[in-house]
Amino acid sequence: MSGRPINELNTGLVTFRDELLADSLALKRVELGIVTFARCMWNNPLPSAANFFPPILFAQGDTPMGAAITKALDMVEERKREYRANGISYYRPWIFLITDGAPTDEWQAAANKVFQGEEDKKFAFFTIGVQGADMKTLAQISVRQPLSLQGLQFRELFSWLSSSLRSVSRSTPGTEVVLEAPKGWTSV
């Protein structure tokens, strides 16, 4: 992803943070991390929304998707361990994979971990394909059908995501929250 698409993604991340900043409860309860395909950007522990500053993302060529998925799963599991060790209840983590390409590494083992983790209710994993994404492969990575971003509607995507996270942050950990259906930014 380069040029206008990556610029729109970066703008969408800023929108995401700004919308979360407007909700005092979400600021305390939402933690964010980004794993890129080229290198890992990760603060340990994951920063709260109040301390999350979106990095400027840029294209670097390869798409080692399997490695990035594994890193994200490890980050989430480590954070959950920290919560459990301190007797803190937590919400089921969400992991979003956003790509405009196809994996350039072995991704099948990571996909198996995603399916197992979903079955064990360890996290919710979502895949979003941007123009040019290999949607057939994305369909093999998650239990959910991949969503296709319409055009470059990143701001709308992140606006929906921040609204959804705000709703979840108002709930009790462990309860199911009915979310607004994605609209205006995706097609299935």
GILIN-V830780 format. One record per backbone hydrogen bond with DSSP energy under -0.5 kcal/mol. CO is the residue of the C=O (numbers start at 1). NH is the residue of the N-H. E is the energy in kcal/mol with one decimal. If there is no record, write none. Layout:
# GILIN-V830780
co: (CO/CO)
nh: (NH/NH)
e: (E/E)
This chain:
# GILIN-V830780
co: (2/3/4/5/6/7/8/9/10/11/12/13/14/15/16/17/18/20/22/23/24/25/25/26/27/30/32/34/39/39/40/41/43/47/48/49/51/52/55/60/63/63/63/64/65/66/67/68/69/70/71/72/73/74/75/76/77/78/79/80/81/82/83/83/84/87/93/95/96/97/99/101/105/107/108/109/110/111/112/113/114/115/116/117/117/118/122/124/126/127/128/129/130/133/134/135/136/137/138/138/147/147/148/149/150/152/153/154/155/156/157/158/159/160/161/162/163/164/165/166/167/168/172/177/185/187)
nh: (5/7/8/9/10/11/12/13/14/15/16/17/18/19/20/21/22/23/24/27/28/28/29/30/50/49/47/41/36/41/42/34/45/32/51/52/53/54/57/62/65/104/105/68/69/70/71/72/73/74/75/76/77/78/79/80/81/82/83/84/85/86/86/88/87/89/124/126/98/128/130/134/107/111/112/113/114/115/116/117/118/119/120/122/123/121/93/95/97/147/99/149/133/135/138/139/140/140/141/142/129/149/187/151/153/154/157/158/159/160/161/162/163/164/165/166/167/168/169/170/170/171/175/179/150/148)
e: (-0.9/-2.0/-2.7/-2.1/-2.4/-2.3/-2.5/-2.1/-1.6/-2.2/-2.5/-2.2/-2.8/-2.6/-2.0/-2.4/-0.8/-1.8/-0.6/-2.1/-0.8/-0.7/-1.7/-2.7/-0.9/-2.1/-0.7/-1.0/-1.4/-0.5/-0.6/-1.0/-0.6/-2.4/-1.0/-1.1/-0.6/-0.5/-0.8/-1.0/-2.8/-2.6/-0.5/-2.1/-2.8/-2.4/-2.3/-2.4/-2.7/-2.4/-2.5/-2.3/-2.4/-2.5/-2.1/-2.3/-2.2/-2.0/-2.2/-2.8/-2.7/-1.2/-0.6/-2.8/-1.6/-0.5/-2.6/-3.0/-0.6/-3.1/-3.3/-2.3/-0.6/-2.4/-2.3/-1.8/-2.0/-2.6/-2.5/-2.8/-2.5/-2.3/-2.2/-3.1/-0.6/-1.5/-0.6/-2.9/-2.7/-2.6/-2.1/-2.8/-2.5/-1.5/-2.2/-1.9/-0.6/-1.4/-1.3/-1.1/-3.1/-0.6/-1.8/-0.6/-1.6/-1.6/-2.2/-3.0/-2.1/-2.3/-2.4/-2.6/-2.2/-2.5/-2.7/-2.3/-2.0/-2.3/-2.6/-0.9/-0.7/-1.9/-2.3/-0.6/-2.8/-2.4)
